[in-house]
C-alpha cells in the first residue's frame, strides 16, 4: 500500500485581518485559508486566535521535530515522546 506524501505550503505563514475575516497567507500574499470573522467581539476574538494558531503551524511543526530529535539523541525514552511523535505523524499524513 502506498502512503501518500503530504507537503504543506512552506512557511513562514502570515496573519492578517480584513474588514471582518482573518487570513493566513504565504510570504508573497497567497491566501492559504480564511477564517470567518464576526462582528461579535467575543466570537471574533476566538476566530482570530484560531487564525493565529494556524499561522504558527509550520514553525510549531519544525520546532517540535527539532526538540524530538534533541530528546532522542539524548536518550529520552521514546514512550515519553509518544504524544509528540503522534502529532508529527498526523501533521505529515502518516497516521
PDB file of N, CA, C and O in Angstrom:
ATOM      1  N   UNK A   1       0.844  -1.186   0.000  1.00  0.00           N
ATOM      2  CA  UNK A   1       0.000   0.000   0.000  1.00  0.00           C
ATOM      3  C   UNK A   1       0.884   1.242   0.000  1.00  0.00           C
ATOM      4  O   UNK A   1       1.809   1.353   0.805  1.00  0.00           O
ATOM      5  N   UNK A   2       0.604   2.154  -0.885  1.00  0.00           N
ATOM      6  CA  UNK A   2       1.366   3.393  -0.951  1.00  0.00           C
ATOM      7  C   UNK A   2       0.788   4.419   0.008  1.00  0.00           C
ATOM      8  O   UNK A   2      -0.413   4.687   0.004  1.00  0.00           O
ATOM      9  N   UNK A   3       1.653   4.984   0.823  1.00  0.00           N
ATOM     10  CA  UNK A   3       1.232   6.042   1.723  1.00  0.00           C
ATOM     11  C   UNK A   3       1.421   7.374   1.018  1.00  0.00           C
ATOM     12  O   UNK A   3       2.513   7.663   0.530  1.00  0.00           O
ATOM     13  N   UNK A   4       0.365   8.197   0.954  1.00  0.00           N
ATOM     14  CA  UNK A   4       0.522   9.488   0.272  1.00  0.00           C
ATOM     15  C   UNK A   4       1.514  10.374   1.022  1.00  0.00           C
ATOM     16  O   UNK A   4       1.619  10.325   2.247  1.00  0.00           O
ATOM     17  N   UNK A   5       2.228  11.175   0.259  1.00  0.00           N
ATOM     18  CA  UNK A   5       3.153  12.128   0.848  1.00  0.00           C
ATOM     19  C   UNK A   5       2.455  13.477   0.910  1.00  0.00           C
ATOM     20  O   UNK A   5       2.039  14.020  -0.113  1.00  0.00           O
ATOM     21  N   UNK A   6       2.331  14.009   2.111  1.00  0.00           N
ATOM     22  CA  UNK A   6       1.688  15.296   2.294  1.00  0.00           C
ATOM     23  C   UNK A   6       2.753  16.366   2.421  1.00  0.00           C
ATOM     24  O   UNK A   6       3.689  16.232   3.209  1.00  0.00           O
ATOM     25  N   UNK A   7       2.613  17.396   1.668  1.00  0.00           N
ATOM     26  CA  UNK A   7       3.541  18.520   1.734  1.00  0.00           C
ATOM     27  C   UNK A   7       2.712  19.779   1.909  1.00  0.00           C
ATOM     28  O   UNK A   7       1.951  20.174   1.025  1.00  0.00           O
ATOM     29  N   UNK A   8       2.878  20.399   3.069  1.00  0.00           N
ATOM     30  CA  UNK A   8       2.132  21.637   3.304  1.00  0.00           C
ATOM     31  C   UNK A   8       2.806  22.801   2.597  1.00  0.00           C
ATOM     32  O   UNK A   8       3.967  22.717   2.195  1.00  0.00           O
ATOM     33  N   UNK A   9       2.079  23.860   2.457  1.00  0.00           N
ATOM     34  CA  UNK A   9       2.621  25.084   1.886  1.00  0.00           C
ATOM     35  C   UNK A   9       3.761  25.546   2.783  1.00  0.00           C
ATOM     36  O   UNK A   9       3.575  25.682   3.992  1.00  0.00           O
ATOM     37  N   UNK A  10       4.934  25.788   2.216  1.00  0.00           N
ATOM     38  CA  UNK A  10       6.075  26.175   3.046  1.00  0.00           C
ATOM     39  C   UNK A  10       5.809  27.460   3.829  1.00  0.00           C
ATOM     40  O   UNK A  10       5.139  28.375   3.351  1.00  0.00           O
ATOM     41  N   UNK A  11       6.347  27.499   5.030  1.00  0.00           N
ATOM     42  CA  UNK A  11       6.259  28.700   5.851  1.00  0.00           C
ATOM     43  C   UNK A  11       7.379  29.649   5.491  1.00  0.00           C
ATOM     44  O   UNK A  11       8.185  29.318   4.621  1.00  0.00           O
ATOM     45  N   UNK A  12       7.471  30.783   6.099  1.00  0.00           N
ATOM     46  CA  UNK A  12       6.567  31.203   7.162  1.00  0.00           C
ATOM     47  C   UNK A  12       5.214  31.648   6.613  1.00  0.00           C
ATOM     48  O   UNK A  12       5.092  32.097   5.473  1.00  0.00           O
ATOM     49  N   UNK A  13       4.220  31.507   7.454  1.00  0.00           N
ATOM     50  CA  UNK A  13       2.885  31.981   7.125  1.00  0.00           C
ATOM     51  C   UNK A  13       2.640  33.273   7.886  1.00  0.00           C
ATOM     52  O   UNK A  13       3.267  33.530   8.914  1.00  0.00           O
ATOM     53  N   UNK A  14       1.726  34.079   7.376  1.00  0.00           N
ATOM     54  CA  UNK A  14       1.454  35.383   7.977  1.00  0.00           C
ATOM     55  C   UNK A  14      -0.039  35.549   8.242  1.00  0.00           C
ATOM     56  O   UNK A  14      -0.882  35.091   7.471  1.00  0.00           O
ATOM     57  N   UNK A  15      -0.339  36.208   9.337  1.00  0.00           N
ATOM     58  CA  UNK A  15      -1.719  36.510   9.717  1.00  0.00           C
ATOM     59  C   UNK A  15      -2.068  37.917   9.254  1.00  0.00           C
ATOM     60  O   UNK A  15      -1.241  38.826   9.323  1.00  0.00           O
ATOM     61  N   UNK A  16      -3.297  38.089   8.784  1.00  0.00           N
ATOM     62  CA  UNK A  16      -3.801  39.434   8.508  1.00  0.00           C
ATOM     63  C   UNK A  16      -5.293  39.467   8.781  1.00  0.00           C
ATOM     64  O   UNK A  16      -5.971  38.440   8.753  1.00  0.00           O
ATOM     65  N   UNK A  17      -5.784  40.649   9.042  1.00  0.00           N
ATOM     66  CA  UNK A  17      -7.198  40.857   9.349  1.00  0.00           C
ATOM     67  C   UNK A  17      -7.791  41.717   8.257  1.00  0.00           C
ATOM     68  O   UNK A  17      -7.274  42.786   7.934  1.00  0.00           O
ATOM     69  N   UNK A  18      -8.895  41.232   7.688  1.00  0.00           N
ATOM     70  CA  UNK A  18      -9.646  42.025   6.730  1.00  0.00           C
ATOM     71  C   UNK A  18     -10.684  42.843   7.487  1.00  0.00           C
ATOM     72  O   UNK A  18     -10.564  43.042   8.696  1.00  0.00           O
ATOM     73  N   UNK A  19     -11.697  43.314   6.779  1.00  0.00           N
ATOM     74  CA  UNK A  19     -12.757  44.081   7.450  1.00  0.00           C
ATOM     75  C   UNK A  19     -13.464  43.231   8.498  1.00  0.00           C
ATOM     76  O   UNK A  19     -13.812  43.725   9.571  1.00  0.00           O
ATOM     77  N   UNK A  20     -13.674  41.959   8.191  1.00  0.00           N
ATOM     78  CA  UNK A  20     -14.346  41.058   9.132  1.00  0.00           C
ATOM     79  C   UNK A  20     -13.554  39.767   9.302  1.00  0.00           C
ATOM     80  O   UNK A  20     -13.415  39.269  10.420  1.00  0.00           O
ATOM     81  N   UNK A  21     -13.038  39.222   8.211  1.00  0.00           N
ATOM     82  CA  UNK A  21     -12.403  37.909   8.236  1.00  0.00           C
ATOM     83  C   UNK A  21     -10.918  37.978   8.573  1.00  0.00           C
ATOM     84  O   UNK A  21     -10.286  39.033   8.510  1.00  0.00           O
ATOM     85  N   UNK A  22     -10.391  36.820   8.931  1.00  0.00           N
ATOM     86  CA  UNK A  22      -8.975  36.651   9.260  1.00  0.00           C
ATOM     87  C   UNK A  22      -8.343  35.779   8.180  1.00  0.00           C
ATOM     88  O   UNK A  22      -8.974  34.845   7.684  1.00  0.00           O
ATOM     89  N   UNK A  23      -7.106  36.081   7.818  1.00  0.00           N
ATOM     90  CA  UNK A  23      -6.456  35.361   6.729  1.00  0.00           C
ATOM     91  C   UNK A  23      -5.094  34.841   7.150  1.00  0.00           C
ATOM     92  O   UNK A  23      -4.368  35.483   7.910  1.00  0.00           O
ATOM     93  N   UNK A  24      -4.763  33.658   6.637  1.00  0.00           N
ATOM     94  CA  UNK A  24      -3.434  33.077   6.772  1.00  0.00           C
ATOM     95  C   UNK A  24      -2.875  33.032   5.359  1.00  0.00           C
ATOM     96  O   UNK A  24      -3.486  32.456   4.458  1.00  0.00           O
ATOM     97  N   UNK A  25      -1.704  33.646   5.169  1.00  0.00           N
ATOM     98  CA  UNK A  25      -1.138  33.796   3.829  1.00  0.00           C
ATOM     99  C   UNK A  25       0.337  33.429   3.809  1.00  0.00           C
ATOM    100  O   UNK A  25       0.999  33.368   4.845  1.00  0.00           O
ATOM    101  N   UNK A  26       0.832  33.187   2.603  1.00  0.00           N
ATOM    102  CA  UNK A  26       2.258  32.953   2.408  1.00  0.00           C
ATOM    103  C   UNK A  26       2.989  34.298   2.434  1.00  0.00           C
ATOM    104  O   UNK A  26       2.369  35.360   2.496  1.00  0.00           O
ATOM    105  N   UNK A  27       4.290  34.226   2.387  1.00  0.00           N
ATOM    106  CA  UNK A  27       5.098  35.448   2.390  1.00  0.00           C
ATOM    107  C   UNK A  27       4.807  36.323   1.170  1.00  0.00           C
ATOM    108  O   UNK A  27       4.932  37.546   1.241  1.00  0.00           O
ATOM    109  N   UNK A  28       4.417  35.697   0.041  1.00  0.00           N
ATOM    110  CA  UNK A  28       4.132  36.502  -1.152  1.00  0.00           C
ATOM    111  C   UNK A  28       2.657  36.882  -1.259  1.00  0.00           C
ATOM    112  O   UNK A  28       2.230  37.417  -2.282  1.00  0.00           O
ATOM    113  N   UNK A  29       1.874  36.610  -0.211  1.00  0.00           N
ATOM    114  CA  UNK A  29       0.496  37.080  -0.159  1.00  0.00           C
ATOM    115  C   UNK A  29      -0.566  36.112  -0.633  1.00  0.00           C
ATOM    116  O   UNK A  29      -1.750  36.447  -0.615  1.00  0.00           O
ATOM    117  N   UNK A  30      -0.172  34.906  -1.063  1.00  0.00           N
ATOM    118  CA  UNK A  30      -1.174  33.915  -1.464  1.00  0.00           C
ATOM    119  C   UNK A  30      -1.929  33.454  -0.220  1.00  0.00           C
ATOM    120  O   UNK A  30      -1.320  33.046   0.769  1.00  0.00           O
ATOM    121  N   UNK A  31      -3.252  33.522  -0.273  1.00  0.00           N
ATOM    122  CA  UNK A  31      -4.075  33.130   0.879  1.00  0.00           C
ATOM    123  C   UNK A  31      -4.107  31.614   0.990  1.00  0.00           C
ATOM    124  O   UNK A  31      -4.453  30.916   0.037  1.00  0.00           O
ATOM    125  N   UNK A  32      -3.742  31.115   2.166  1.00  0.00           N
ATOM    126  CA  UNK A  32      -3.794  29.690   2.459  1.00  0.00           C
ATOM    127  C   UNK A  32      -5.175  29.329   2.977  1.00  0.00           C
ATOM    128  O   UNK A  32      -5.763  28.327   2.572  1.00  0.00           O
ATOM    129  N   UNK A  33      -5.685  30.162   3.878  1.00  0.00           N
ATOM    130  CA  UNK A  33      -7.037  29.930   4.374  1.00  0.00           C
ATOM    131  C   UNK A  33      -7.631  31.225   4.913  1.00  0.00           C
ATOM    132  O   UNK A  33      -6.934  32.177   5.262  1.00  0.00           O
ATOM    133  N   UNK A  34      -8.958  31.203   4.959  1.00  0.00           N
ATOM    134  CA  UNK A  34      -9.721  32.318   5.512  1.00  0.00           C
ATOM    135  C   UNK A  34     -10.505  31.769   6.693  1.00  0.00           C
ATOM    136  O   UNK A  34     -11.163  30.733   6.587  1.00  0.00           O
ATOM    137  N   UNK A  35     -10.431  32.462   7.805  1.00  0.00           N
ATOM    138  CA  UNK A  35     -11.229  32.116   8.977  1.00  0.00           C
ATOM    139  C   UNK A  35     -12.301  33.188   9.097  1.00  0.00           C
ATOM    140  O   UNK A  35     -12.005  34.375   9.242  1.00  0.00           O
ATOM    141  N   UNK A  36     -13.545  32.748   9.033  1.00  0.00           N
ATOM    142  CA  UNK A  36     -14.648  33.712   9.107  1.00  0.00           C
ATOM    143  C   UNK A  36     -14.595  34.484  10.415  1.00  0.00           C
ATOM    144  O   UNK A  36     -14.489  33.897  11.493  1.00  0.00           O
ATOM    145  N   UNK A  37     -14.668  35.773  10.313  1.00  0.00           N
ATOM    146  CA  UNK A  37     -14.704  36.629  11.490  1.00  0.00           C
ATOM    147  C   UNK A  37     -16.142  36.865  11.915  1.00  0.00           C
ATOM    148  O   UNK A  37     -17.075  36.295  11.350  1.00  0.00           O
ATOM    149  N   UNK A  38     -16.300  37.704  12.905  1.00  0.00           N
ATOM    150  CA  UNK A  38     -17.624  38.027  13.421  1.00  0.00           C
ATOM    151  C   UNK A  38     -17.620  39.459  13.920  1.00  0.00           C
ATOM    152  O   UNK A  38     -16.591  39.975  14.359  1.00  0.00           O
ATOM    153  N   UNK A  39     -18.756  40.083  13.850  1.00  0.00           N
ATOM    154  CA  UNK A  39     -18.875  41.426  14.409  1.00  0.00           C
ATOM    155  C   UNK A  39     -19.160  41.368  15.913  1.00  0.00           C
ATOM    156  O   UNK A  39     -19.238  42.401  16.578  1.00  0.00           O
ATOM    157  N   UNK A  40     -19.311  40.161  16.434  1.00  0.00           N
ATOM    158  CA  UNK A  40     -19.480  39.969  17.881  1.00  0.00           C
ATOM    159  C   UNK A  40     -18.078  39.779  18.459  1.00  0.00           C
ATOM    160  O   UNK A  40     -17.419  38.784  18.159  1.00  0.00           O
ATOM    161  N   UNK A  41     -17.612  40.722  19.288  1.00  0.00           N
ATOM    162  CA  UNK A  41     -16.219  40.701  19.740  1.00  0.00           C
ATOM    163  C   UNK A  41     -15.756  39.381  20.355  1.00  0.00           C
ATOM    164  O   UNK A  41     -14.651  38.931  20.050  1.00  0.00           O
ATOM    165  N   UNK A  42     -16.550  38.754  21.198  1.00  0.00           N
ATOM    166  CA  UNK A  42     -16.098  37.521  21.854  1.00  0.00           C
ATOM    167  C   UNK A  42     -15.905  36.392  20.844  1.00  0.00           C
ATOM    168  O   UNK A  42     -14.974  35.597  20.973  1.00  0.00           O
ATOM    169  N   UNK A  43     -16.774  36.318  19.848  1.00  0.00           N
ATOM    170  CA  UNK A  43     -16.633  35.292  18.815  1.00  0.00           C
ATOM    171  C   UNK A  43     -15.458  35.628  17.908  1.00  0.00           C
ATOM    172  O   UNK A  43     -14.696  34.738  17.533  1.00  0.00           O
ATOM    173  N   UNK A  44     -15.299  36.905  17.548  1.00  0.00           N
ATOM    174  CA  UNK A  44     -14.207  37.311  16.679  1.00  0.00           C
ATOM    175  C   UNK A  44     -12.854  37.056  17.338  1.00  0.00           C
ATOM    176  O   UNK A  44     -11.898  36.678  16.660  1.00  0.00           O
ATOM    177  N   UNK A  45     -12.765  37.259  18.642  1.00  0.00           N
ATOM    178  CA  UNK A  45     -11.507  37.016  19.350  1.00  0.00           C
ATOM    179  C   UNK A  45     -11.108  35.543  19.234  1.00  0.00           C
ATOM    180  O   UNK A  45      -9.932  35.225  19.052  1.00  0.00           O
ATOM    181  N   UNK A  46     -12.092  34.648  19.339  1.00  0.00           N
ATOM    182  CA  UNK A  46     -11.808  33.221  19.206  1.00  0.00           C
ATOM    183  C   UNK A  46     -11.382  32.901  17.775  1.00  0.00           C
ATOM    184  O   UNK A  46     -10.472  32.097  17.572  1.00  0.00           O
ATOM    185  N   UNK A  47     -12.016  33.508  16.795  1.00  0.00           N
ATOM    186  CA  UNK A  47     -11.668  33.269  15.400  1.00  0.00           C
ATOM    187  C   UNK A  47     -10.263  33.801  15.098  1.00  0.00           C
ATOM    188  O   UNK A  47      -9.496  33.173  14.369  1.00  0.00           O
ATOM    189  N   UNK A  48      -9.942  34.952  15.662  1.00  0.00           N
ATOM    190  CA  UNK A  48      -8.586  35.495  15.475  1.00  0.00           C
ATOM    191  C   UNK A  48      -7.551  34.557  16.086  1.00  0.00           C
ATOM    192  O   UNK A  48      -6.513  34.298  15.476  1.00  0.00           O
ATOM    193  N   UNK A  49      -7.823  34.050  17.275  1.00  0.00           N
ATOM    194  CA  UNK A  49      -6.897  33.116  17.931  1.00  0.00           C
ATOM    195  C   UNK A  49      -6.700  31.863  17.079  1.00  0.00           C
ATOM    196  O   UNK A  49      -5.589  31.343  16.977  1.00  0.00           O
ATOM    197  N   UNK A  50      -7.772  31.388  16.474  1.00  0.00           N
ATOM    198  CA  UNK A  50      -7.678  30.218  15.601  1.00  0.00           C
ATOM    199  C   UNK A  50      -6.791  30.519  14.396  1.00  0.00           C
ATOM    200  O   UNK A  50      -5.931  29.711  14.046  1.00  0.00           O
ATOM    201  N   UNK A  51      -6.986  31.660  13.766  1.00  0.00           N
ATOM    202  CA  UNK A  51      -6.179  32.036  12.603  1.00  0.00           C
ATOM    203  C   UNK A  51      -4.709  32.195  12.988  1.00  0.00           C
ATOM    204  O   UNK A  51      -3.820  31.803  12.231  1.00  0.00           O
ATOM    205  N   UNK A  52      -4.457  32.763  14.150  1.00  0.00           N
ATOM    206  CA  UNK A  52      -3.062  32.938  14.581  1.00  0.00           C
ATOM    207  C   UNK A  52      -2.404  31.589  14.880  1.00  0.00           C
ATOM    208  O   UNK A  52      -1.220  31.405  14.600  1.00  0.00           O
ATOM    209  N   UNK A  53      -3.160  30.646  15.447  1.00  0.00           N
ATOM    210  CA  UNK A  53      -2.623  29.304  15.689  1.00  0.00           C
ATOM    211  C   UNK A  53      -2.304  28.621  14.362  1.00  0.00           C
ATOM    212  O   UNK A  53      -1.251  28.000  14.223  1.00  0.00           O
ATOM    213  N   UNK A  54      -3.198  28.729  13.398  1.00  0.00           N
ATOM    214  CA  UNK A  54      -2.929  28.176  12.071  1.00  0.00           C
ATOM    215  C   UNK A  54      -1.680  28.808  11.457  1.00  0.00           C
ATOM    216  O   UNK A  54      -0.874  28.118  10.833  1.00  0.00           O
ATOM    217  N   UNK A  55      -1.524  30.100  11.632  1.00  0.00           N
ATOM    218  CA  UNK A  55      -0.365  30.810  11.098  1.00  0.00           C
ATOM    219  C   UNK A  55       0.939  30.243  11.660  1.00  0.00           C
ATOM    220  O   UNK A  55       1.942  30.174  10.949  1.00  0.00           O
ATOM    221  N   UNK A  56       0.929  29.845  12.906  1.00  0.00           N
ATOM    222  CA  UNK A  56       2.134  29.333  13.563  1.00  0.00           C
ATOM    223  C   UNK A  56       2.417  27.865  13.243  1.00  0.00           C
ATOM    224  O   UNK A  56       3.489  27.366  13.586  1.00  0.00           O
ATOM    225  N   UNK A  57       1.492  27.166  12.600  1.00  0.00           N
ATOM    226  CA  UNK A  57       1.606  25.717  12.403  1.00  0.00           C
ATOM    227  C   UNK A  57       2.923  25.252  11.777  1.00  0.00           C
ATOM    228  O   UNK A  57       3.530  24.328  12.318  1.00  0.00           O
ATOM    229  N   UNK A  58       3.399  25.829  10.679  1.00  0.00           N
ATOM    230  CA  UNK A  58       4.655  25.332  10.109  1.00  0.00           C
ATOM    231  C   UNK A  58       5.833  25.465  11.071  1.00  0.00           C
ATOM    232  O   UNK A  58       6.662  24.561  11.170  1.00  0.00           O
ATOM    233  N   UNK A  59       5.903  26.580  11.771  1.00  0.00           N
ATOM    234  CA  UNK A  59       7.004  26.781  12.705  1.00  0.00           C
ATOM    235  C   UNK A  59       6.864  25.858  13.908  1.00  0.00           C
ATOM    236  O   UNK A  59       7.864  25.332  14.399  1.00  0.00           O
ATOM    237  N   UNK A  60       5.639  25.652  14.393  1.00  0.00           N
ATOM    238  CA  UNK A  60       5.420  24.730  15.507  1.00  0.00           C
ATOM    239  C   UNK A  60       5.862  23.315  15.141  1.00  0.00           C
ATOM    240  O   UNK A  60       6.514  22.643  15.939  1.00  0.00           O
ATOM    241  N   UNK A  61       5.507  22.857  13.929  1.00  0.00           N
ATOM    242  CA  UNK A  61       5.914  21.532  13.488  1.00  0.00           C
ATOM    243  C   UNK A  61       7.424  21.420  13.402  1.00  0.00           C
ATOM    244  O   UNK A  61       8.006  20.438  13.863  1.00  0.00           O
ATOM    245  N   UNK A  62       8.053  22.410  12.821  1.00  0.00           N
ATOM    246  CA  UNK A  62       9.509  22.401  12.689  1.00  0.00           C
ATOM    247  C   UNK A  62      10.194  22.356  14.048  1.00  0.00           C
ATOM    248  O   UNK A  62      11.123  21.573  14.252  1.00  0.00           O
ATOM    249  N   UNK A  63       9.742  23.188  14.975  1.00  0.00           N
ATOM    250  CA  UNK A  63      10.351  23.235  16.305  1.00  0.00           C
ATOM    251  C   UNK A  63      10.101  21.940  17.075  1.00  0.00           C
ATOM    252  O   UNK A  63      10.981  21.473  17.798  1.00  0.00           O
ATOM    253  N   UNK A  64       8.908  21.355  16.929  1.00  0.00           N
ATOM    254  CA  UNK A  64       8.607  20.101  17.602  1.00  0.00           C
ATOM    255  C   UNK A  64       9.509  18.988  17.088  1.00  0.00           C
ATOM    256  O   UNK A  64      10.026  18.197  17.876  1.00  0.00           O
ATOM    257  N   UNK A  65       9.702  18.920  15.773  1.00  0.00           N
ATOM    258  CA  UNK A  65      10.596  17.909  15.204  1.00  0.00           C
ATOM    259  C   UNK A  65      12.026  18.107  15.704  1.00  0.00           C
ATOM    260  O   UNK A  65      12.722  17.133  15.991  1.00  0.00           O
ATOM    261  N   UNK A  66      12.462  19.346  15.808  1.00  0.00           N
ATOM    262  CA  UNK A  66      13.800  19.637  16.324  1.00  0.00           C
ATOM    263  C   UNK A  66      13.940  19.149  17.764  1.00  0.00           C
ATOM    264  O   UNK A  66      14.920  18.486  18.106  1.00  0.00           O
ATOM    265  N   UNK A  67      12.955  19.479  18.610  1.00  0.00           N
ATOM    266  CA  UNK A  67      13.015  19.080  20.020  1.00  0.00           C
ATOM    267  C   UNK A  67      12.970  17.568  20.192  1.00  0.00           C
ATOM    268  O   UNK A  67      13.666  17.023  21.050  1.00  0.00           O
ATOM    269  N   UNK A  68      12.161  16.886  19.389  1.00  0.00           N
ATOM    270  CA  UNK A  68      12.124  15.420  19.448  1.00  0.00           C
ATOM    271  C   UNK A  68      13.487  14.855  19.061  1.00  0.00           C
ATOM    272  O   UNK A  68      13.974  13.922  19.700  1.00  0.00           O
ATOM    273  N   UNK A  69      14.103  15.411  18.026  1.00  0.00           N
ATOM    274  CA  UNK A  69      15.436  14.962  17.624  1.00  0.00           C
ATOM    275  C   UNK A  69      16.461  15.135  18.727  1.00  0.00           C
ATOM    276  O   UNK A  69      17.267  14.238  18.973  1.00  0.00           O
ATOM    277  N   UNK A  70      16.439  16.271  19.389  1.00  0.00           N
ATOM    278  CA  UNK A  70      17.356  16.519  20.508  1.00  0.00           C
ATOM    279  C   UNK A  70      17.090  15.519  21.630  1.00  0.00           C
ATOM    280  O   UNK A  70      18.024  14.954  22.198  1.00  0.00           O
ATOM    281  N   UNK A  71      15.818  15.303  21.945  1.00  0.00           N
ATOM    282  CA  UNK A  71      15.458  14.368  23.008  1.00  0.00           C
ATOM    283  C   UNK A  71      15.924  12.959  22.667  1.00  0.00           C
ATOM    284  O   UNK A  71      16.475  12.268  23.524  1.00  0.00           O
ATOM    285  N   UNK A  72      15.712  12.527  21.438  1.00  0.00           N
ATOM    286  CA  UNK A  72      16.124  11.172  21.032  1.00  0.00           C
ATOM    287  C   UNK A  72      17.634  11.013  21.093  1.00  0.00           C
ATOM    288  O   UNK A  72      18.129   9.971  21.524  1.00  0.00           O
ATOM    289  N   UNK A  73      18.375  12.036  20.667  1.00  0.00           N
ATOM    290  CA  UNK A  73      19.841  11.967  20.714  1.00  0.00           C
ATOM    291  C   UNK A  73      20.370  11.957  22.141  1.00  0.00           C
ATOM    292  O   UNK A  73      21.493  11.521  22.393  1.00  0.00           O
ATOM    293  N   UNK A  74      19.554  12.440  23.070  1.00  0.00           N
ATOM    294  CA  UNK A  74      19.985  12.490  24.472  1.00  0.00           C
ATOM    295  C   UNK A  74      19.365  11.378  25.306  1.00  0.00           C
ATOM    296  O   UNK A  74      19.345  11.452  26.535  1.00  0.00           O
ATOM    297  N   UNK A  75      18.862  10.351  24.640  1.00  0.00           N
ATOM    298  CA  UNK A  75      18.422   9.151  25.340  1.00  0.00           C
ATOM    299  C   UNK A  75      17.064   9.228  26.027  1.00  0.00           C
ATOM    300  O   UNK A  75      16.775   8.408  26.899  1.00  0.00           O
ATOM    301  N   UNK A  76      16.233  10.182  25.660  1.00  0.00           N
ATOM    302  CA  UNK A  76      14.898  10.249  26.250  1.00  0.00           C
ATOM    303  C   UNK A  76      14.110   9.037  25.770  1.00  0.00           C
ATOM    304  O   UNK A  76      14.135   8.699  24.586  1.00  0.00           O
ATOM    305  N   UNK A  77      13.420   8.396  26.682  1.00  0.00           N
ATOM    306  CA  UNK A  77      12.619   7.211  26.380  1.00  0.00           C
ATOM    307  C   UNK A  77      11.578   7.548  25.314  1.00  0.00           C
ATOM    308  O   UNK A  77      10.824   8.507  25.475  1.00  0.00           O
ATOM    309  N   UNK A  78      11.524   6.764  24.214  1.00  0.00           N
ATOM    310  CA  UNK A  78      10.541   7.035  23.155  1.00  0.00           C
ATOM    311  C   UNK A  78       9.096   7.063  23.666  1.00  0.00           C
ATOM    312  O   UNK A  78       8.260   7.775  23.110  1.00  0.00           O
ATOM    313  N   UNK A  79       8.801   6.305  24.703  1.00  0.00           N
ATOM    314  CA  UNK A  79       7.453   6.305  25.259  1.00  0.00           C
ATOM    315  C   UNK A  79       7.082   7.706  25.734  1.00  0.00           C
ATOM    316  O   UNK A  79       5.930   8.123  25.617  1.00  0.00           O
ATOM    317  N   UNK A  80       8.054   8.422  26.267  1.00  0.00           N
ATOM    318  CA  UNK A  80       7.829   9.779  26.752  1.00  0.00           C
ATOM    319  C   UNK A  80       7.464  10.725  25.602  1.00  0.00           C
ATOM    320  O   UNK A  80       6.744  11.703  25.802  1.00  0.00           O
ATOM    321  N   UNK A  81       7.958  10.432  24.417  1.00  0.00           N
ATOM    322  CA  UNK A  81       7.756  11.302  23.253  1.00  0.00           C
ATOM    323  C   UNK A  81       6.559  10.886  22.402  1.00  0.00           C
ATOM    324  O   UNK A  81       6.328  11.467  21.342  1.00  0.00           O
ATOM    325  N   UNK A  82       5.797   9.892  22.848  1.00  0.00           N
ATOM    326  CA  UNK A  82       4.737   9.331  22.010  1.00  0.00           C
ATOM    327  C   UNK A  82       3.717  10.377  21.547  1.00  0.00           C
ATOM    328  O   UNK A  82       3.272  10.338  20.399  1.00  0.00           O
ATOM    329  N   UNK A  83       3.347  11.301  22.421  1.00  0.00           N
ATOM    330  CA  UNK A  83       2.387  12.336  22.028  1.00  0.00           C
ATOM    331  C   UNK A  83       2.954  13.234  20.945  1.00  0.00           C
ATOM    332  O   UNK A  83       2.264  13.580  19.987  1.00  0.00           O
ATOM    333  N   UNK A  84       4.209  13.606  21.103  1.00  0.00           N
ATOM    334  CA  UNK A  84       4.859  14.454  20.100  1.00  0.00           C
ATOM    335  C   UNK A  84       4.972  13.726  18.766  1.00  0.00           C
ATOM    336  O   UNK A  84       4.701  14.301  17.712  1.00  0.00           O
ATOM    337  N   UNK A  85       5.370  12.467  18.819  1.00  0.00           N
ATOM    338  CA  UNK A  85       5.515  11.688  17.594  1.00  0.00           C
ATOM    339  C   UNK A  85       4.170  11.482  16.897  1.00  0.00           C
ATOM    340  O   UNK A  85       4.102  11.461  15.668  1.00  0.00           O
ATOM    341  N   UNK A  86       3.112  11.330  17.673  1.00  0.00           N
ATOM    342  CA  UNK A  86       1.780  11.172  17.100  1.00  0.00           C
ATOM    343  C   UNK A  86       1.354  12.446  16.376  1.00  0.00           C
ATOM    344  O   UNK A  86       0.817  12.383  15.270  1.00  0.00           O
ATOM    345  N   UNK A  87       1.589  13.586  16.991  1.00  0.00           N
ATOM    346  CA  UNK A  87       1.221  14.867  16.367  1.00  0.00           C
ATOM    347  C   UNK A  87       2.011  15.090  15.082  1.00  0.00           C
ATOM    348  O   UNK A  87       1.455  15.545  14.082  1.00  0.00           O
ATOM    349  N   UNK A  88       3.291  14.774  15.102  1.00  0.00           N
ATOM    350  CA  UNK A  88       4.119  14.921  13.898  1.00  0.00           C
ATOM    351  C   UNK A  88       3.587  14.017  12.788  1.00  0.00           C
ATOM    352  O   UNK A  88       3.461  14.450  11.643  1.00  0.00           O
ATOM    353  N   UNK A  89       3.276  12.771  13.120  1.00  0.00           N
ATOM    354  CA  UNK A  89       2.737  11.831  12.132  1.00  0.00           C
ATOM    355  C   UNK A  89       1.419  12.342  11.553  1.00  0.00           C
ATOM    356  O   UNK A  89       1.200  12.256  10.345  1.00  0.00           O
ATOM    357  N   UNK A  90       0.551  12.868  12.396  1.00  0.00           N
ATOM    358  CA  UNK A  90      -0.724  13.410  11.908  1.00  0.00           C
ATOM    359  C   UNK A  90      -0.495  14.590  10.963  1.00  0.00           C
ATOM    360  O   UNK A  90      -1.137  14.691   9.918  1.00  0.00           O
ATOM    361  N   UNK A  91       0.423  15.477  11.340  1.00  0.00           N
ATOM    362  CA  UNK A  91       0.700  16.649  10.512  1.00  0.00           C
ATOM    363  C   UNK A  91       1.291  16.261   9.163  1.00  0.00           C
ATOM    364  O   UNK A  91       1.091  16.956   8.167  1.00  0.00           O
ATOM    365  N   UNK A  92       2.029  15.134   9.134  1.00  0.00           N
ATOM    366  CA  UNK A  92       2.663  14.697   7.902  1.00  0.00           C
ATOM    367  C   UNK A  92       1.829  13.670   7.141  1.00  0.00           C
ATOM    368  O   UNK A  92       2.281  13.119   6.138  1.00  0.00           O
ATOM    369  N   UNK A  93       0.600  13.412   7.623  1.00  0.00           N
ATOM    370  CA  UNK A  93      -0.279  12.483   6.935  1.00  0.00           C
ATOM    371  C   UNK A  93       0.122  11.034   7.061  1.00  0.00           C
ATOM    372  O   UNK A  93      -0.196  10.224   6.190  1.00  0.00           O
ATOM    373  N   UNK A  94       0.818  10.693   8.134  1.00  0.00           N
ATOM    374  CA  UNK A  94       1.316   9.328   8.314  1.00  0.00           C
ATOM    375  C   UNK A  94       0.552   8.554   9.375  1.00  0.00           C
ATOM    376  O   UNK A  94       0.950   7.446   9.734  1.00  0.00           O
ATOM    377  N   UNK A  95      -0.521   9.108   9.875  1.00  0.00           N
ATOM    378  CA  UNK A  95      -1.250   8.380  10.927  1.00  0.00           C
ATOM    379  C   UNK A  95      -2.547   7.814  10.400  1.00  0.00           C
ATOM    380  O   UNK A  95      -3.288   7.172  11.144  1.00  0.00           O
TER     381      UNK A  95
END
